[in-house]
């Protein structure tokens, strides 16, 4: 049952796993349709030639790494019994759901897949006037690997190689034809090479900020009596401190690195100990726009809280520390039109932790 092809597919999966791309590659959360054509290598037990067919799938980008595709496909192949007077076809219709693990969200996107569903197998052979075959609907399971290539933001290609298991029946009123028994039901495995066109239609669009309406000019009022000037405010104990996330944390992590602890000791701990008049500082975590807003918000909160925990471990009173996670809501750079690794590099200034005085005597 195509054992060599299955071994090749497994080896390919292992090879792709060794080249995993960044966990924060850009994705759009889009819906897409995927029509295409298939080449089928039939299981040898079906006594069928290689065949062809087509498919239509509906896909959704769920996260940085996961897609799901719901698909319907049909393929057919001529019988290959190698007997005189033989004819007929094997037909297979599949309905199933596949989960795709994407190794990248760049223009070239390798993936592995696994799925479950239903299969309808129809064996309809004729050997010298004897009908052989049966129709059977059964479970279906498949695994495979492939890649997507996006030519534009909304148009691309997908190719995959998958192996599909299901159950098929072959029955005949004749006990044997040409010495072969056709009263049997068994699991068969067909291998498909699929090529389709991706058309995205549900990518979220950026929303432009509304222009504020002009405020009416205030009416003139009588000048108030001059007030005595207030006493000058105390000078700020230390300026706002902005630290790049990559300095404090490993990529996509929230635990403070040893190198990051040394920077916090010099830039924050020493200044807070030297200035007891600083009663409260605000520690705010920020992320870039890559990934979902919920994930970025959670990561920024965890990083701000772990900086706070480290400062407390260095004898800074908890009552003097206030944390907040701002996610991707306050970018300092935009990087429009840049994708993939170039976008990750360009958006680096947005990934930061800021420490600033909130209350000072």
N, C-alpha and C positions, 0 to 999 in steps of 0.2 A: 504493500500500500504506500508507494512513494516514500520509502524510508530515507532514501538519499536526499530527497527534497526537504523532508522534515529536519534532517541533521544539518543541512545547509542553512535553513531558517534559524535554528537554534544558535548556530555558530555566529550568524549575522547579528542576532540580538545581543550576544555577549560582546561582540566587537563594538556595537553602538554604545553599550553601557559603559565602556571604558572611556568614551569621549563625551561625557555629560557636560552640557553647557551651563551657564550661570543660572541660579535659582530665581533671579529677579529679572529675567528677560522680559521685554515688553510684550503685552498681549492686549487685545481690544475687547474681549468679552462678547464677540460677535456671533450671530447666527449665520449659517451658510448652507447652500444647496450644492450637491455634488453628483451630477450625472456623469456616466462613463461607460466604458466597454470592458469586457473581461475575456481572458483566454483561460480555458479550463483543461487541466490534465486529469482525466478521469481515473478513478481507482481501477486497478487491473481486474479486480473481481467483478466489475460491471461489464466486462467484455465490450467496452465502448471506445471509440476513437477519441482523440482530442477534440474539444468543441469550443464554442464562443457564445457570448451573451452580452447582457448589459445590466446596468444597475442605476438606482437613484437613491441618494442618501440625504438626510437632513442632519446637519451638525451644529454643535454649540461649543464655543470656547468657555470652559468652566473656570479655569485658573491659569496661573503661569505655566503649569505642566500638564493639565488634563483637558482633553476634549471628549465629547460623547457624540456618537453618530447612530442614528436610526436608519436602517436601510432595507430596501426591497430589491432583489436581483433575480435574474432568470438566465439559464444557460442550457444549451442542448448539444448533443453529440451523436453521430451515427454509430450504429452497432458495429462491432469488430469481432464477430464470432469465428471468423475464418472457416466458414462452412459454405458449401455451394447452395445458392438459393436464399441466402440470408438477407435481411433488410430490417429497417426500423430505426428508432431513435431512443436515447436516454435523455430525459429532461429533468432539470432540478430548479426549483424555485425556493428562495431563502428569504425569510423575514427575521431580522435580528437587531440587537443593540450591541455596539462595540464601545469599549473604553480605550482611548488612545493616550499613552504617556508620551508627551512631547519633550524631547531633549533640548529644544531651542525654540525661541520665538523670533529668530532672525528670518531673513527671506528664505533660507534653506532650513527645513524643520524635520529632522529625522524623528521617527517614533516607533514604538512597539504597540501592539493591540491585542486584545482578547475580547471575546463576545459570546453571547448565548442567544438562542431564538428557536424558530421552527423551520423545518425543511419539508418540502413536498417533493418526493422522488417518484418519477413515472418511468417505468421500464416498459417499452412497447416494441418488442422484436417479433419478426416473422421469419421462420425458417421452414422453407418448403411447404408453406400453407399452414404451419402450426404456430399459433399465437403463444408467445412467451412474454411474461412480464406481469406487472401489477403496479398500482398506485399506492403510496404509503406516505402519511404525514407523521413526522417524528420530531424529537428534540434535535437541536443543532448546536454545535460548539465550534469555535474557530480561534486560532492564534496566528499572528503574523507580524511582519515588520514592513516599514515603508518610509516615505518622506513626502513632505509638501514643499513646493517652491512657489513663493508669492511674487508674481511679476509686478503687481501694483498693490495698493492698499486693499482692494476688493476683488482682485482676480488672480487666480493661480492654478497650479496643477497638483494632483495627488496620485502617487503610484504606490501600490503595496503588493506583497506576496503573502498569501495566507493559505492555511490548510484547514479544511472544513470537514468535520465528522458528522454523520447522521445515519439513520437506518433505512434500508431499502429491501423490497421484496421482489423475488423473481419466481413466478409460478407458471405451470403449463399443464394442460390436460394430458399431454403425452408424458410418459415417465422419463423419456430420454430422447434427445435428438443428437445424432452424431456421437453418441456415447457420453453426452454431458447431461447432468441432472440439473433442472432449473427450479425445483421446489425448495426454496431456501429463503431465509431472512437473516441479514447480518448487518454489522456496522461497516460502513464504507467511508473512505477518506479521499476527497477530491482537493486538488491544489489549484488555486486561482491566482493569476496575474492580472491586476486591475489597474486601469488608468482612467482618471476622471478630471473634470474641470471644476475648480472651486469658485463659487460666486458668493461673496459676502453681502448680506443685505441688512444686518442688524447691528452694525458697529455703532456704539454710542458716539454722538457728535459733541465736541466741546461747546459749551454754552458761553457766549460772549456776555461780559458783565454789562448790565444796563447803565446807561449814562445817567448820572444824578440830575434831577431837575434843578434849574437855577432857583436860588432862594430870593424872595423879594427883598428889595433894599429896606433896611430898617428905617423907621421914622425918626427924625431928629428928636432928641430929648435934652432937657436942660442938664447942663454940666453939674455933677454933684460937687459938694464941698470937698476940697482936698483932704485926703486922709493921711495920717502919719505913715511914713514908709515903714514896712515891716522890717524886722531884724533880718539881716542876711542869713540865708540857709547855710547849714554846715556843708563844707565841700564833700563831694562824693568820695567815699572811702576807697573804692577802686572801680575801674571802668568795666563795662559789660565784657564778658569773656565768651568767645565763640570757639568751640572745639570741633574739628571734623570727626564724624562718626568713625571713619576708618582708623583714626589715631587711638580711639578709646576701645573699639570693639573689632572683632573679626567680622568678615562679610556675612550679613544676614544673621548675626548673633547679638545677644544682649548682655553677655558677661564681660565685665571690664577686664581688659588685658593688663598684664604687668606693666607694659610700657605706658598704658593709659593711666594706671594708678600713680606712676611717678609724675606724670603731667598734672594730674589733679592735685597731688601733694604740693607742687610748686605754684600752680596758678590759682588754686582755690583754698586748700586747707590752710596754708601759711597766711594768706590774706585775711581769712575769716578769724583766725586766732589773733592776728595783729590788730583787728578792728572789731572789738566787742560791741561798738556802737551800732554795727550792722545787725539789726534784730531779725531780719527775714530776707532770704534770697530766693529767687525763682529759678528753678532748673527746668528748662523746656526742651523736649526732644522733638526733632523734626526729621522727616523722611522726604524722598523724592516721589514722583508720580508713577514710577514703575510698579506694577502690581495693583491689587485691589485697594480701594480706600480703607476698607475695614482692616485688612492685614497691616497696611502702613500705619494706621492709627494705633493698633495694638503694639506694634514694634516700637514706635516712638515712646509710648507710655512705659513699656518695660525698660527701655534704655534710661529714661529719666529717673525711674525709681531705683535702678541699680546704681546709678551715680550717687543718689541720695544715700543708699545703704552703705556705700563705701565711705562717704564723708562722715556718717555716724560712727563707723568703725574707727575713724581717726579722731574721735573725741569732739566732733562738732555736734552741738545739741540738735536733736530732732526738731525742736520747736522753732529753730532758725531756718528750716528747710521746707520749701514748698515746691511740688513737682506738677508738671502738666505735660501731656502729649498732644502735639499739634498736627501729627501726621503729615500730610502733603499740602496743608492749607496755606502755608506762608512761604512759598518758594522765593529764592533770591535770583535764580536764573530760570529761563523757560525752555530753551533748546528745541524750538518748534522745527518739525521736518526732519529730525535726526532720529535714527532707529538703531536697535541692536546694541553692540558693545560701545559704539560711538555715543549713543544716548546715555548709557551708564556712566561713561567718563565725563560727558558734558554736565550731567546733573549732580556731580559730586558735591558742589557747594551747598545743595539743598539738604544733604544728609549731615546733620550737625546736632550738637548739644550746646545750648546757650545758658550761661549762668550770669544773672544780673541782680542788682540790689532791688528789693521790693520795699523794704522799710528800713529807715536809718534814723537814729536819734539825732 
